[in-house]
C-alpha cells in the first residue's frame, strides 16, 4: 500500500505541474507583442472574411474562454490547427519529435557514458593533477552557454576544417546507407554541444558522491577485512554513489530539453526546438502551446519515473 501511495502522490504532483506549465505558457503567449491574427488573416481579405477566419480559430473570443476551450480540447487530444501551416498541430509535432528525441537521447547517452567514468577517475585521483584537471573541465562546462559552444564547434569543425556539416539533419539527395551516414554526420555537432554543457554536472556529482562513499564505514570495513580496492570501489562504493547520479539524469533532462531548443536553432536542426523558434517569429499560438506541452510532459514524466525508481532503490525516500 505504501508503494502505491508513493506512486500516486508522484503522479498527482506530475499532473499538477503539467497543468501549471500549460497555464503559464498560455498566459505568456498572450502577452507577447504582436497580433496573432496577422498570421491567420491576409491583408487582402474583406472584413467579413477576416472575422469568419478569426472565429474559426477562436481568436475573437475573450482570453478566459480561449483558455477553457484550449484545456477542453487538450484533454481530448486536440491541440488545434497551426495558424501558418493550416494543418493539425499534432501533425506538425509528429514530424519534428523524432529528430529532437534522436538529438537529446544521443546527448544523454554520451554524457552519462563519459561523465561517470571521468567522475570515477577524479574521485580515485583525489588531490592529484588528474583530479584538478577533471574538476576544471567540469566547472568550465557548466559555465558555458549552449549557443556559444555550438557556434564555436560550428566555426571550427564546419567552416574552418570542413569535417562536418554546418546545419540541417541530413543532406538532400541521400538514400539508403548514405542517408543514415548523413544523419549521423549532421548529428555529431549538435549532440556534442549538448554533451559538453551537461558533462560537468555528472562529473562533479559522481566525484563527490564516490568520495563520500569511499569514506563510509562499510567501505572502510571492507578494506580492513582484506577485500581488494578495486572490488570495494566497483561493487560497494560505486553502487551507492550511482543513486544521486540516477536522480541527476531526471533533473538534468529539463536542462537538456531547454538546451536542445537553442542547439537546434543554432544548427538549423528540424526538431521541436527549431519549430518553437519559427512559431515564435510567426506568432503561431497553437504550435507553441503544443510544443511547450509536449516538452513539459516529457520532462515531468521523466522526473516522475526517476523519482519512483529512486524510491524503489532507496526505501528511505518513500518514508520521508
Protein Blocks (a to p, Z undefined) as FASTA:
>chain_A
ZZmmmmmmmmmmmmmmmmmmmmmmmmmmmmpgcjfklmmpcfkbcfklmmmmmmmnopmp
cfklmmmmmmmmmmnopabjafklopafklmmmmmmmmmmmmmmmmmmmmmmmmmmmmmm
mmmmgoiaklmmmmmmmmmmmmpcfklmmmmmmmmmmmmnomaccedjbdehiahjllmm
mmmmmmmmmmmmmmmmmmmmmmmmmmmmmmmmmmpmklmmmmmnopafklmmmmmmmmmm
mmmmmmmmmmmmmmmmmmmmmmmmmnopabfklmmmmmmmnopmklmmmmmmmmmmmmmm
mmmmmmmmmmmmmmmlmmZZ
